[in-house]
Amino acid sequence: MRSLISFKPAALASVLVALAGCQSLQSSDNFLGVVTPYRIEIVQGNVVTKEQAQAIKPGMTRAQVRDILGSPLLTDPFHADRWDYVFTIRRQGAEPQRRSIVVLFDGEVLKSIDPGGELPGEREFVASIDTFKTRRNAPALALTEEQVKALPLPVRPAAPEAAASAVGATRTYPPLEPR
């Protein structure tokens, strides 16, 4: 009987440890530090960068705005003069992002654009979603001055007089078909 009483707290403790372990497995991104579950990449809406927003000027037509920003994600039939550009991305290995840009029109003419905060530049956006940052140690694509000077000089072609003196065929070829 005494061993049964001492067994209950040990069993209770082991059950609590096991349940705590199950909770930590659900909240982590990997299983035992080895296996990472696949998470689908979700991209919705239009990417609007700082360069695109700077190209939009009051007085532009709806067609001009659509050419620069693309089609809006939301157009409300009750607010025909408002376009909403919403962008969300969830990518494994990168921070989730959400942006909402509101474009207001006065009839067919652009009245204002509200970017809803600081927009990233095109390069900044690509860097923020690039999950291969550590593997991309690409060499520079331009040569330095020292490297250009170290290159061998190109070989000059033969003088034009030597080429002009060779008249007629210099090689003879066998016939392609037997006679």
C-alpha positions as CSV (number, residue, x, y, z in Angstrom):
1,M,0.0,0.0,0.0
2,R,2.8,2.4,0.8
3,S,4.4,1.9,-2.6
4,L,1.1,2.7,-4.3
5,I,0.9,6.1,-2.5
6,S,4.5,7.0,-3.5
7,F,3.7,6.0,-7.1
8,K,0.8,8.4,-7.5
9,P,2.9,11.7,-7.2
10,A,5.5,10.2,-9.5
11,A,2.9,9.3,-12.1
12,L,1.2,12.7,-11.8
13,A,4.6,14.4,-12.2
14,S,5.4,12.4,-15.3
15,V,2.0,13.1,-16.8
16,L,2.4,16.9,-16.2
17,V,5.9,16.8,-17.8
18,A,4.5,14.9,-20.8
19,L,1.7,17.4,-21.2
20,A,4.0,20.4,-20.9
21,G,6.2,18.8,-23.6
22,C,3.2,18.4,-26.0
23,Q,2.4,22.1,-25.6
24,S,6.0,23.2,-26.4
25,L,6.0,21.0,-29.5
26,Q,2.9,22.7,-30.8
27,S,4.2,26.2,-30.3
28,S,7.7,25.8,-31.8
29,D,8.6,25.9,-35.4
30,N,10.5,22.6,-35.5
31,F,10.2,19.2,-34.0
32,L,13.0,18.3,-31.6
33,G,15.2,20.9,-33.4
34,V,15.5,18.7,-36.5
35,V,12.3,18.6,-38.6
36,T,10.7,21.9,-39.7
37,P,7.1,21.5,-40.9
38,Y,6.3,23.0,-44.3
39,R,4.3,26.2,-44.1
40,I,2.6,27.4,-47.3
41,E,3.6,30.8,-48.6
42,I,0.7,33.1,-48.7
43,V,0.8,36.3,-50.8
44,Q,-2.2,38.5,-51.4
45,G,-2.7,41.8,-53.1
46,N,-0.3,44.2,-54.8
47,V,3.2,45.1,-53.7
48,V,3.4,48.8,-53.7
49,T,6.9,50.2,-53.2
50,K,8.2,53.6,-52.4
51,E,9.2,54.2,-56.0
52,Q,5.7,53.4,-57.3
53,A,4.0,55.7,-54.7
54,Q,6.4,58.5,-55.6
55,A,5.4,58.1,-59.3
56,I,1.7,58.8,-58.4
57,K,0.8,62.5,-58.6
58,P,-2.5,64.2,-58.0
59,G,-4.3,64.9,-61.3
60,M,-3.6,61.5,-62.8
61,T,-6.4,59.6,-64.3
62,R,-7.6,56.2,-63.0
63,A,-6.0,54.4,-66.0
64,Q,-2.6,56.0,-65.2
65,V,-2.8,55.0,-61.6
66,R,-3.8,51.5,-62.6
67,D,-0.9,51.3,-65.0
68,I,1.6,52.1,-62.1
69,L,0.0,50.3,-59.1
70,G,-1.9,47.6,-60.8
71,S,-5.6,46.8,-60.2
72,P,-6.8,47.5,-56.7
73,L,-7.5,44.6,-54.4
74,L,-10.7,46.3,-53.1
75,T,-13.1,48.6,-54.9
76,D,-16.2,49.4,-52.9
77,P,-19.5,50.0,-54.9
78,F,-20.7,52.4,-52.2
79,H,-17.4,54.4,-52.3
80,A,-16.6,54.5,-56.0
81,D,-13.9,57.2,-55.5
82,R,-11.8,54.9,-53.2
83,W,-9.4,52.2,-54.2
84,D,-7.7,50.0,-51.6
85,Y,-4.4,48.3,-52.3
86,V,-3.9,45.7,-49.5
87,F,-0.8,43.6,-49.5
88,T,0.0,40.7,-47.1
89,I,2.7,38.1,-47.2
90,R,3.5,35.2,-44.9
91,R,6.7,33.4,-45.9
92,Q,8.6,30.8,-43.9
93,G,11.9,32.2,-42.6
94,A,10.7,35.9,-43.1
95,E,8.6,38.2,-41.0
96,P,5.0,38.5,-42.0
97,Q,4.1,41.8,-43.7
98,R,0.9,43.8,-44.1
99,R,0.4,47.1,-45.9
100,S,-2.7,49.1,-46.8
101,I,-2.6,51.9,-49.3
102,V,-5.7,54.1,-49.9
103,V,-6.1,56.0,-53.2
104,L,-8.9,58.6,-53.4
105,F,-10.3,60.1,-56.6
106,D,-12.4,63.0,-57.4
107,G,-14.4,61.7,-60.4
108,E,-11.8,60.3,-62.8
109,V,-8.9,62.3,-61.4
110,L,-6.6,61.3,-58.5
111,K,-7.1,63.4,-55.4
112,S,-4.7,61.8,-52.9
113,I,-2.8,58.7,-51.9
114,D,-2.4,57.5,-48.3
115,P,0.4,54.9,-48.0
116,G,-0.5,54.2,-44.4
117,G,3.1,54.6,-43.2
118,E,6.6,54.2,-44.6
119,L,6.7,52.0,-47.7
120,P,9.9,50.0,-48.5
121,G,11.9,50.6,-51.6
122,E,12.0,47.8,-54.2
123,R,15.4,46.5,-53.0
124,E,14.4,46.8,-49.3
125,F,11.3,44.7,-50.0
126,V,13.2,42.0,-51.8
127,A,15.8,41.9,-49.0
128,S,13.0,41.6,-46.4
129,I,11.5,38.5,-48.0
130,D,14.8,36.9,-49.2
131,T,15.2,33.7,-47.1
132,F,18.5,32.7,-48.7
133,K,20.6,35.6,-47.3
134,T,23.4,33.4,-45.8
135,R,23.9,31.4,-49.0
136,R,24.3,34.3,-51.4
137,N,27.9,35.3,-51.3
138,A,28.1,36.1,-54.9
139,P,31.3,37.7,-56.2
140,A,31.3,41.3,-57.5
141,L,30.2,41.6,-61.2
142,A,32.6,44.5,-61.9
143,L,36.4,44.4,-62.1
144,T,38.5,46.7,-59.9
145,E,41.1,49.0,-61.5
146,E,43.9,46.7,-60.5
147,Q,42.1,43.7,-62.0
148,V,41.6,45.5,-65.3
149,K,45.3,46.5,-65.4
150,A,46.3,42.8,-64.7
151,L,44.3,41.5,-67.8
152,P,46.5,40.5,-70.8
153,L,46.4,42.9,-73.7
154,P,44.4,41.8,-76.7
155,V,46.2,40.4,-79.7
156,R,46.2,42.6,-82.7
157,P,45.0,41.1,-85.9
158,A,47.3,40.7,-88.8
159,A,48.0,43.7,-91.0
160,P,45.4,44.2,-93.8
161,E,48.1,43.9,-96.5
162,A,48.9,40.3,-95.5
163,A,45.2,39.4,-95.8
164,A,44.9,41.1,-99.2
165,S,47.9,39.3,-100.6
166,A,46.2,35.9,-100.2
167,V,44.2,35.6,-103.3
168,G,42.3,32.5,-104.2
169,A,41.5,29.4,-102.2
170,T,44.2,28.4,-99.7
171,R,42.6,25.1,-98.9
172,T,41.2,22.3,-101.0
173,Y,38.3,20.2,-99.8
174,P,37.4,16.7,-101.0
175,P,34.1,16.3,-102.8
176,L,31.0,15.8,-100.6
177,E,29.6,13.0,-102.8
178,P,31.5,10.3,-104.6
179,R,31.6,10.8,-108.4
